[in-house]
């Protein structure tokens, strides 16, 4: 092989290598000690804006890394973020100093890791920021509070727990899309006027935490909370709907109400619950009395779970009476709880809590089991024709899985047509499809439907026209002293006319005096009522002690605790759930 052939082969190899370097998928540059570029492949030219395809990015960061590598005499690896307008490119670049043919050179190789970085950012955002509102997550606000606590410079701060009022109702009524849009708009209003050092976080569905730091006084925080709540009074316009929303706010202060994030959060939560129970839509600061309340509530919660486990619930029955003949036409089963001392607890102390804790379904099934077990005694006392009403909470009525299991349990009794389900109006107006999907299931079994506490829920008389129910129970607030209240009389007449037109039986709840009865008999067409005037709730144990033997004495059950006993049962004692 002659020299020319050898040189030709070398040149060919060199050309081949140059092409490979030029077309490498990674960016490659070679520069001398003065920073002069000796070699730039295609990818590097595009990355550094040297191919004319885009403006040259700012390379100050790269020049600094190159100088560092040359000074140190060993490789330096760094991430480079190159910004071209809105587009961002991230390179992972290694600068390696080498000695070649007596020259000091720097070889730089860059891999494009933009997609990987975008994915990492996405993971970071989902771990630390709420996807819907873009607000920091609970772990971010916790970390921020803990760093304030750790660096304790004696600065005070406030932690507020915010809960959107009636959010489930808004979601049910308008749909989840509007609910989500509301949370986004709400978070914008809540976040307005915050300082750099403050932080708002969404910690769950409709719950937010707000950290205000630093603060000077409780008064300053109260003033801020007031202006924040006032911002929420204006309606939110979402999807052509005018949505009103408010939040209940509980506030704890450091160090006054706790020296750890968890204690401060819990105490703010306790204060928020006080607001929820006292009318909603305002703010309260934590105090020690609230802690005692929370402990008492926890005690009730524990005893409630234990009572269900030990089946310490019992049933009382209250008659529905024909006010013209005094005959018992039906009974309502009322659930009661025996506490550790065997004392009967009124439902007000545990029904809402049972619902909150998810124990209400079990409770409803327990009531049905008690009825089935005692059906002979019930029949002997009230008559085999008397309907039997069981209360179902609106929350339960919106759960198809529970309602299916309950319908099955009613069918399994062998006498489902004896039963009537009592639900409040909001079960019908919620977007739970109660009317279209759940009602037909019970209709098929012959189970009746009663609207309980009518007049106190969200619906109007026009909404009543769309409801298919057998019975409507007018809330006791309209019946109390009806003979002295013209406005209530007008409302009663309207409900009565509409119910009659729709073929629903009307029952007056909470009848307690002869005057109320006399008014209903003289001025209305209402035939049926329920209340202490006729009978207090009677427990199964009492039925066992005195079982009437004939239908005559059956009628007298409704009259048993009449005039001589009535004083013992005041209105305040709230006889029904």
Secondary structure per residue as TSV (DSSP state, phi and psi in degrees):
chain	resnum	aa	ss	phi	psi
A	1	X	-	360.0	122.9
A	2	X	-	-80.6	171.4
A	3	X	H	-62.3	-37.4
A	4	X	H	-62.7	-42.7
A	5	X	H	-63.1	-41.4
A	6	X	H	-63.1	-44.7
A	7	X	H	-62.6	-39.2
A	8	X	H	-60.6	-42.0
A	9	X	H	-66.3	-41.1
A	10	X	H	-64.1	-43.3
A	11	X	H	-63.0	-40.0
A	12	X	H	-62.3	-44.1
A	13	X	H	-63.4	-41.8
A	14	X	H	-63.9	-43.4
A	15	X	H	-61.7	-40.2
A	16	X	H	-62.2	-45.4
A	17	X	H	-64.5	-41.0
A	18	X	H	-60.6	-40.4
A	19	X	H	-63.7	-42.7
A	20	X	H	-61.7	-46.6
A	21	X	H	-60.0	-44.8
A	22	X	H	-59.9	-37.3
A	23	X	H	-99.5	6.9
A	24	X	-	-53.1	140.1
A	25	X	S	-70.5	-11.9
A	26	X	S	-102.9	153.5
A	27	X	E	-76.0	132.1
A	28	X	E	-133.1	129.1
A	29	X	E	-132.6	151.6
A	30	X	E	-128.7	132.0
A	31	X	E	-138.3	157.8
A	32	X	E	-87.5	-178.3
A	33	X	T	-63.4	-23.1
A	34	X	T	-86.4	-2.0
A	35	X	-	90.2	7.4
A	36	X	-	-77.2	129.6
A	37	X	E	-76.5	124.2
A	38	X	E	-100.2	-29.1
A	39	X	E	-147.9	133.7
A	40	X	E	-138.4	119.0
A	41	X	-	-83.9	175.9
A	42	X	H	-59.9	-44.0
A	43	X	H	-65.0	-44.2
A	44	X	H	-63.1	-39.8
A	45	X	H	-60.1	-41.1
A	46	X	H	-68.9	-41.6
A	47	X	H	-63.7	-38.8
A	48	X	T	-95.3	7.3
A	49	X	T	69.3	27.4
A	50	X	-	-96.1	-2.3
A	51	X	S	-97.9	5.2
A	52	X	S	79.3	0.2
A	53	X	S	-76.9	-23.8
A	54	X	S	-152.3	161.6
A	55	X	-	-62.3	148.1
A	56	X	-	-65.4	129.3
A	57	X	-	-73.0	168.2
A	58	X	-	-74.2	117.4
A	59	X	-	-104.5	15.9
A	60	X	H	-57.7	-40.1
A	61	X	H	-61.7	-42.0
A	62	X	H	-67.9	-44.5
A	63	X	H	-58.8	-39.6
A	64	X	H	-64.1	-43.1
A	65	X	H	-65.0	-38.5
A	66	X	H	-64.0	-46.9
A	67	X	H	-60.4	-39.7
A	68	X	H	-61.6	-43.7
A	69	X	H	-65.0	-42.0
A	70	X	H	-66.7	-41.8
A	71	X	H	-64.2	-43.6
A	72	X	H	-75.1	-28.3
A	73	X	T	76.1	11.5
A	74	X	S	-138.7	163.6
A	75	X	-	-61.6	146.7
A	76	X	E	-126.2	128.3
A	77	X	E	-113.5	132.5
A	78	X	E	-148.0	157.3
A	79	X	E	-89.3	136.6
A	80	X	E	-119.6	124.8
A	81	X	E	-101.8	111.8
A	82	X	E	-104.2	120.9
A	83	X	E	-102.2	125.5
A	84	X	E	-123.0	92.5
A	85	X	T	65.4	-125.1
A	86	X	T	-82.3	-23.6
A	87	X	E	-78.3	140.5
A	88	X	E	-123.0	133.6
A	89	X	E	-120.1	134.6
A	90	X	E	-116.4	125.8
A	91	X	E	-113.6	144.2
A	92	X	E	-105.2	110.0
A	93	X	E	-117.2	135.5
A	94	X	E	-113.8	124.6
A	95	X	E	-103.7	120.9
A	96	X	E	-120.2	117.3
A	97	X	E	-77.0	135.6
A	98	X	E	-136.9	156.2
A	99	X	E	-106.2	117.9
A	100	X	E	-134.0	125.0
A	101	X	T	49.3	44.5
A	102	X	T	72.8	7.6
A	103	X	E	-111.9	145.6
A	104	X	E	-92.2	116.4
A	105	X	E	-124.6	163.9
A	106	X	E	-128.9	118.9
A	107	X	E	-99.7	127.0
A	108	X	E	-119.5	129.2
A	109	X	E	-122.7	129.6
A	110	X	E	-121.8	130.4
A	111	X	E	-108.3	139.4
A	112	X	E	-80.6	113.8
A	113	X	-	-115.4	25.5
A	114	X	H	-56.8	-49.2
A	115	X	H	-61.8	-43.4
A	116	X	H	-60.7	-42.9
A	117	X	H	-66.1	-38.9
A	118	X	H	-61.6	-40.1
A	119	X	H	-66.5	-42.1
A	120	X	H	-61.9	-42.6
A	121	X	H	-60.6	-41.0
A	122	X	H	-62.6	-44.6
A	123	X	H	-62.0	-42.4
A	124	X	H	-61.8	-45.2
A	125	X	H	-63.5	-41.7
A	126	X	H	-69.0	-27.8
A	127	X	H	-79.6	-32.2
A	128	X	H	-116.8	-8.4
A	129	X	B	-134.4	146.0
A	130	X	-	-75.0	128.7
A	131	X	T	-64.0	-38.4
A	132	X	T	-73.6	-50.7
A	133	X	T	-100.0	-14.0
A	134	X	-	77.0	4.7
A	135	X	-	-78.5	155.0
A	136	X	B	-58.8	151.1
A	137	X	-	-83.5	177.5
A	138	X	H	-59.4	-39.6
A	139	X	H	-66.2	-29.2
A	140	X	H	-70.0	-47.2
A	141	X	H	-68.6	-32.1
A	142	X	H	-66.2	-43.6
A	143	X	H	-62.6	-41.2
A	144	X	H	-63.3	-45.2
A	145	X	H	-64.9	-41.8
A	146	X	H	-64.9	-35.0
A	147	X	H	-69.5	-32.9
A	148	X	H	-67.0	-40.2
A	149	X	H	-68.6	-39.6
A	150	X	H	-69.2	-40.0
A	151	X	T	-87.8	22.9
A	152	X	-	-33.4	97.4
A	153	X	-	-102.3	19.5
A	154	X	S	80.0	6.9
A	155	X	-	-78.8	136.6
A	156	X	E	-87.2	148.5
A	157	X	E	-143.0	164.1
A	158	X	E	-118.6	142.1
A	159	X	E	-121.3	120.8
A	160	X	E	-112.6	136.6
A	161	X	E	-105.9	119.7
A	162	X	E	-115.2	133.0
A	163	X	E	-129.6	128.0
A	164	X	E	-71.6	130.4
A	165	X	T	-76.3	139.6
A	166	X	T	52.4	33.2
A	167	X	H	-65.7	-34.1
A	168	X	H	-62.5	-40.3
A	169	X	H	-64.8	-41.7
A	170	X	H	-61.4	-45.9
A	171	X	H	-60.4	-44.4
A	172	X	H	-67.7	-39.7
A	173	X	H	-78.4	-45.9
A	174	X	H	-97.1	-18.4
A	175	X	-	100.9	159.1
A	176	X	H	-68.7	-28.6
A	177	X	H	-64.1	-45.5
A	178	X	H	-66.4	-40.1
A	179	X	H	-57.2	-45.7
A	180	X	H	-65.0	-44.6
A	181	X	H	-62.0	-36.6
A	182	X	H	-63.3	-43.2
A	183	X	H	-61.2	-38.0
A	184	X	H	-65.2	-48.3
A	185	X	H	-65.8	-38.6
A	186	X	H	-62.8	-43.5
A	187	X	H	-64.8	-32.1
A	188	X	H	-66.6	-43.9
A	189	X	H	-67.2	-39.7
A	190	X	H	-66.3	-33.2
A	191	X	H	-83.2	-8.4
A	192	X	T	-67.2	146.3
A	193	X	T	69.3	14.9
A	194	X	-	-83.4	148.0
A	195	X	-	-85.7	169.1
A	196	X	T	-56.9	-35.3
A	197	X	T	-83.7	-7.4
A	198	X	-	-88.9	164.7
A	199	X	E	-149.8	133.7
A	200	X	E	-111.8	133.7
A	201	X	E	-133.7	141.9
A	202	X	E	-98.1	119.4
A	203	X	E	-103.3	-17.4
A	204	X	E	-164.5	-174.1
A	205	X	T	-29.1	-72.5
A	206	X	T	-123.0	28.9
A	207	X	E	-117.6	137.3
A	208	X	E	-128.3	153.0
A	209	X	E	-119.8	140.0
A	210	X	E	-127.4	125.6
A	211	X	E	-108.1	121.6
A	212	X	E	-111.4	115.5
A	213	X	E	-148.5	134.2
A	214	X	E	-85.4	167.2
A	215	X	E	-127.7	154.0
A	216	X	S	-97.6	-39.8
A	217	X	-	-153.7	164.9
A	218	X	H	-63.7	-36.5
A	219	X	H	-61.9	-40.8
A	220	X	H	-61.6	-43.2
A	221	X	H	-66.5	-42.9
A	222	X	H	-59.7	-40.8
A	223	X	H	-64.2	-43.2
A	224	X	H	-63.4	-44.7
A	225	X	H	-61.0	-40.2
A	226	X	H	-61.9	-46.4
A	227	X	H	-67.6	-33.7
A	228	X	H	-66.2	-43.9
A	229	X	H	-67.3	-33.2
A	230	X	H	-65.3	-33.9
A	231	X	H	-62.9	-26.6
A	232	X	T	-84.0	-8.7
A	233	X	T	-73.6	-25.5
A	234	X	S	-70.6	143.6
A	235	X	-	-66.9	157.2
A	236	X	E	-101.6	129.5
A	237	X	E	-98.9	108.6
A	238	X	E	-132.1	125.6
A	239	X	T	50.0	46.7
A	240	X	T	64.6	12.4
A	241	X	E	-110.6	144.5
A	242	X	E	-99.2	106.2
A	243	X	E	-107.6	129.9
A	244	X	-	-103.1	135.4
A	245	X	-	-142.1	147.1
A	246	X	-	-136.8	165.5
A	247	X	E	-128.6	148.4
A	248	X	E	-98.1	133.0
A	249	X	E	-125.3	129.8
A	250	X	E	-115.0	137.4
A	251	X	E	-125.7	134.2
A	252	X	E	-121.6	149.7
A	253	X	E	-115.7	140.2
A	254	X	E	-98.1	132.8
A	255	X	T	-96.2	3.5
A	256	X	T	-56.3	-39.8
A	257	X	T	-114.6	17.6
A	258	X	-	150.6	154.8
A	259	X	S	-120.0	13.0
A	260	X	S	-135.3	156.8
A	261	X	H	-58.3	-44.6
A	262	X	H	-64.3	-41.8
A	263	X	H	-64.1	-44.6
A	264	X	H	-63.3	-41.5
A	265	X	H	-64.4	-46.5
A	266	X	H	-60.4	-42.9
A	267	X	H	-68.8	-35.2
A	268	X	H	-66.0	-38.5
A	269	X	H	-62.8	-43.9
A	270	X	H	-61.0	-43.3
A	271	X	H	-65.0	-37.4
A	272	X	H	-64.2	-39.7
A	273	X	H	-64.0	-33.4
A	274	X	H	-61.1	-43.2
A	275	X	H	-64.8	-43.3
A	276	X	H	-56.2	-41.6
A	277	X	H	-79.6	-16.1
A	278	X	T	-111.3	28.6
A	279	X	T	115.2	-11.1
A	280	X	S	66.9	170.2
A	281	X	S	73.5	16.1
A	282	X	S	-140.6	-172.8
A	283	X	E	-124.0	150.2
A	284	X	E	-142.4	145.5
A	285	X	E	-90.5	147.2
A	286	X	-	-64.4	143.7
A	287	X	-	-142.5	165.1
A	288	X	H	-61.1	-30.7
A	289	X	H	-60.9	-34.5
A	290	X	H	-65.5	-36.4
A	291	X	H	-62.6	-41.0
A	292	X	H	-62.5	-41.7
A	293	X	H	-60.6	-43.8
A	294	X	H	-63.6	-38.9
A	295	X	H	-66.0	-39.9
A	296	X	H	-64.1	-41.0
A	297	X	H	-62.5	-41.3
A	298	X	H	-63.9	-36.9
A	299	X	H	-64.1	-43.3
A	300	X	H	-62.4	-40.7
A	301	X	H	-60.4	-46.2
A	302	X	H	-63.7	-43.2
A	303	X	H	-68.1	-30.4
A	304	X	H	-65.3	-47.3
A	305	X	H	-61.7	-41.4
A	306	X	H	-66.2	-41.4
A	307	X	H	-62.2	-39.3
A	308	X	H	-66.5	-41.0
A	309	X	H	-62.5	-41.9
A	310	X	T	-92.2	5.0
A	311	X	T	53.1	48.6
A	312	X	-	-91.5	13.2
A	313	X	E	-86.2	149.5
A	314	X	E	-136.3	167.2
A	315	X	E	-111.7	140.4
A	316	X	E	-119.8	152.9
A	317	X	E	-123.5	131.8
A	318	X	E	-119.1	132.5
A	319	X	E	-75.5	148.3
A	320	X	E	-103.7	126.2
A	321	X	E	-119.3	142.7
A	322	X	E	-76.6	114.3
A	323	X	T	-72.2	-13.0
A	324	X	T	-86.0	-37.9
A	325	X	T	-110.2	-10.0
A	326	X	-	68.1	9.5
A	327	X	-	-78.2	144.8
A	328	X	E	-80.5	123.5
A	329	X	E	-105.8	-17.9
A	330	X	E	-168.0	172.4
A	331	X	E	-135.6	151.4
A	332	X	E	-111.0	129.2
A	333	X	E	-85.3	124.0
A	334	X	E	-115.5	131.4
A	335	X	E	-88.2	138.7
A	336	X	E	-132.4	155.6
A	337	X	E	-118.6	132.9
A	338	X	E	-93.3	124.6
A	339	X	-	-80.8	-174.3
A	340	X	T	-58.1	-29.8
A	341	X	T	-89.4	3.3
A	342	X	S	84.1	6.3
A	343	X	-	-81.7	137.3
A	344	X	E	-75.6	127.2
A	345	X	E	-97.4	138.4
A	346	X	-	-69.0	151.2
A	347	X	G	-64.5	-25.3
A	348	X	G	-54.5	-30.1
A	349	X	G	-80.3	-15.0
A	350	X	T	-135.4	-19.3
A	351	X	H	-62.9	-49.4
A	352	X	H	-62.6	-38.8
A	353	X	H	-66.0	-42.5
A	354	X	H	-59.3	-37.9
A	355	X	H	-67.1	-45.5
A	356	X	H	-60.6	-38.9
A	357	X	T	-85.6	-0.6
A	358	X	T	76.1	23.1
A	359	X	-	-102.2	-3.9
A	360	X	H	-66.3	-33.6
A	361	X	H	-62.0	-46.0
A	362	X	H	-61.7	-38.7
A	363	X	H	-63.6	-43.1
A	364	X	H	-63.5	-41.5
A	365	X	H	-65.6	-35.5
A	366	X	H	-63.5	-40.8
A	367	X	H	-61.3	-45.8
A	368	X	H	-62.4	-43.1
A	369	X	H	-61.0	-39.4
A	370	X	H	-64.1	-41.1
A	371	X	H	-63.3	-48.0
A	372	X	H	-61.0	-41.7
A	373	X	H	-63.5	-31.4
A	374	X	T	-109.6	19.0
A	375	X	H	-61.1	-35.4
A	376	X	H	-64.3	-42.8
A	377	X	H	-64.7	-40.9
A	378	X	H	-62.2	-45.4
A	379	X	H	-62.9	-42.4
A	380	X	H	-64.0	-34.5
A	381	X	H	-84.4	-48.4
A	382	X	H	-106.6	-10.9
A	383	X	-	102.9	143.5
A	384	X	T	-72.0	-10.9
A	385	X	T	-95.9	-13.1
A	386	X	-	-64.4	131.9
A	387	X	E	-71.8	155.7
A	388	X	E	-121.9	115.1
A	389	X	E	-96.8	137.2
A	390	X	E	-124.9	132.6
A	391	X	E	-77.7	135.9
A	392	X	-	-126.2	124.9
A	393	X	-	-68.3	150.6
A	394	X	H	-56.8	-35.9
A	395	X	H	-61.6	-39.2
A	396	X	H	-71.5	-40.2
A	397	X	H	-60.2	-27.3
A	398	X	T	-86.0	1.1
A	399	X	-	-106.4	101.4
A	400	X	H	-55.8	-37.2
A	401	X	H	-64.9	-41.0
A	402	X	H	-67.6	-45.9
A	403	X	H	-63.1	-33.8
A	404	X	H	-64.8	-44.7
A	405	X	H	-67.1	-34.3
A	406	X	H	-71.1	-40.5
A	407	X	H	-60.9	-41.3
A	408	X	H	-63.6	-42.5
A	409	X	H	-63.9	-38.9
A	410	X	H	-65.4	-41.1
A	411	X	H	-64.4	-39.5
A	412	X	H	-64.1	-19.1
A	413	X	T	-67.9	-24.2
A	414	X	S	89.6	-9.8
A	415	X	-	-136.9	55.0
A	416	X	G	-61.0	-29.0
A	417	X	G	-68.3	-10.1
A	418	X	G	-77.7	-19.3
A	419	X	E	-92.3	152.6
A	420	X	E	-134.0	132.9
A	421	X	E	-96.0	129.1
A	422	X	E	-102.8	118.1
A	423	X	E	-126.7	151.9
A	424	X	E	-81.4	165.3
A	425	X	T	-57.0	-36.5
A	426	X	H	-64.3	-17.3
A	427	X	H	-64.1	-31.5
A	428	X	H	-81.9	-35.2
A	429	X	H	-88.4	-14.5
A	430	X	S	-68.9	154.9
A	431	X	T	-83.2	46.9
A	432	X	T	-100.2	3.3
A	433	X	-	56.7	29.7
A	434	X	I	-55.0	-45.5
A	435	X	I	-69.4	-41.8
A	436	X	I	-82.7	-32.7
A	437	X	I	-107.5	-39.3
A	438	X	I	-88.7	-42.3
A	439	X	H	-55.3	-46.5
A	440	X	H	-56.0	-31.8
A	441	X	H	-60.8	-41.8
A	442	X	H	-79.8	-36.0
A	443	X	H	-57.4	-40.8
A	444	X	H	-60.4	-33.0
A	445	X	H	-84.9	-10.3
A	446	X	T	86.6	14.0
A	447	X	-	-80.3	133.3
A	448	X	E	-82.3	158.9
A	449	X	E	-121.9	130.6
A	450	X	E	-122.1	137.0
A	451	X	E	-93.2	115.0
A	452	X	E	-91.4	151.9
A	453	X	E	53.1	38.8
A	454	X	E	-61.9	136.7
A	455	X	T	104.3	-6.4
A	456	X	S	-111.9	-8.7
A	457	X	S	-91.0	-152.2
A	458	X	S	-90.4	-15.0
A	459	X	-	-83.6	171.3
A	460	X	-	-121.3	176.8
A	461	X	H	-62.3	-32.3
A	462	X	H	-67.8	-33.5
A	463	X	H	-66.2	-29.7
A	464	X	H	-61.1	-31.6
A	465	X	T	-62.8	-25.5
A	466	X	T	-91.0	-6.3
A	467	X	-	-91.6	132.1
A	468	X	-	-104.4	100.2
A	469	X	-	-134.6	162.9
A	470	X	S	-93.6	-26.2
A	471	X	E	-143.4	144.7
A	472	X	E	-127.6	125.7
A	473	X	E	-105.4	115.9
A	474	X	E	-78.8	124.9
A	475	X	-	-56.8	145.4
A	476	X	H	-59.6	-24.2
A	477	X	H	-62.6	-23.9
A	478	X	H	-86.8	-24.0
A	479	X	H	-87.9	-33.3
A	480	X	T	-56.3	123.2
A	481	X	T	53.8	35.8
A	482	X	G	-57.3	-31.6
A	483	X	G	-67.3	-17.7
A	484	X	G	-108.7	2.6
A	485	X	-	-125.1	94.1
A	486	X	H	-56.8	-37.5
A	487	X	H	-63.4	-45.1
A	488	X	H	-63.4	-35.3
A	489	X	H	-63.0	-40.7
A	490	X	H	-64.2	-44.6
A	491	X	H	-62.3	-42.5
A	492	X	H	-59.9	-43.4
A	493	X	H	-62.6	-40.9
A	494	X	H	-64.4	-46.2
A	495	X	H	-63.7	-42.5
A	496	X	H	-61.1	-46.2
A	497	X	H	-62.5	-46.0
A	498	X	H	-65.9	-42.8
A	499	X	H	-62.3	-40.6
A	500	X	H	-63.3	-43.3
A	501	X	H	-64.0	-32.1
A	502	X	T	-93.2	2.3
A	503	X	T	72.6	33.5
A	504	X	-	-106.7	141.6
A	505	X	E	-77.4	136.2
A	506	X	E	-102.2	133.2
A	507	X	E	-123.4	130.1
A	508	X	E	-90.0	124.9
A	509	X	E	-96.2	150.0
A	510	X	-	73.4	33.2
A	511	X	-	-74.7	121.7
A	512	X	-	-127.4	-12.1
A	513	X	S	-132.6	158.9
A	514	X	H	-62.7	-36.1
A	515	X	H	-63.2	-41.4
A	516	X	H	-63.0	-44.2
A	517	X	H	-61.6	-47.0
A	518	X	H	-59.5	-40.1
A	519	X	H	-63.7	-47.1
A	520	X	H	-59.9	-40.9
A	521	X	H	-68.3	-39.9
A	522	X	H	-85.1	-37.5
A	523	X	H	-109.9	-3.3
A	524	X	-	-133.9	170.2
A	525	X	-	-98.5	6.5
A	526	X	-	-61.9	131.3
A	527	X	-	-103.0	-23.5
A	528	X	E	-125.9	147.3
A	529	X	E	-150.3	166.2
A	530	X	E	-143.3	138.2
A	531	X	S	160.6	171.7
A	532	X	T	-64.5	-19.3
A	533	X	T	-59.8	-38.2
A	534	X	T	-91.3	-48.9
A	535	X	-	-163.4	141.7
A	536	X	-	-81.5	167.0
A	537	X	-	-61.9	133.5
A	538	X	E	-108.4	130.9
A	539	X	E	-84.0	154.2
A	540	X	H	-56.6	-38.5
A	541	X	H	-59.3	-38.7
A	542	X	H	-67.4	-36.1
A	543	X	H	-64.5	-39.8
A	544	X	H	-64.6	-35.0
A	545	X	H	-71.7	-33.3
A	546	X	S	-138.7	80.2
A	547	X	-	-89.0	116.6
A	548	X	-	-63.8	149.6
A	549	X	-	-99.5	-11.5
A	550	X	S	-141.6	169.1
A	551	X	H	-65.8	-28.7
A	552	X	H	-60.9	-46.9
A	553	X	H	-72.2	-22.2
A	554	X	H	-59.3	-48.0
A	555	X	H	-61.2	-31.1
A	556	X	H	-74.4	-15.7
A	557	X	H	-57.3	-39.5
A	558	X	T	-67.1	-23.6
A	559	X	T	-100.0	-5.5
A	560	X	T	-55.5	-58.5
A	561	X	T	-85.4	64.8
A	562	X	-	-84.8	-142.8
A	563	X	H	-44.0	-47.3
A	564	X	H	-66.8	-25.1
A	565	X	H	-99.8	-16.8
A	566	X	H	-57.5	-32.0
A	567	X	T	-59.3	-28.0
A	568	X	T	-70.7	-14.2
A	569	X	S	-118.3	90.7
A	570	X	-	-79.9	160.6
A	571	X	G	-57.7	-36.6
A	572	X	G	-61.5	-22.6
A	573	X	G	-76.7	-0.9
A	574	X	-	44.4	95.3
A	575	X	-	-88.0	-8.6
A	576	X	-	-137.0	163.7
A	577	X	-	-82.4	360.0
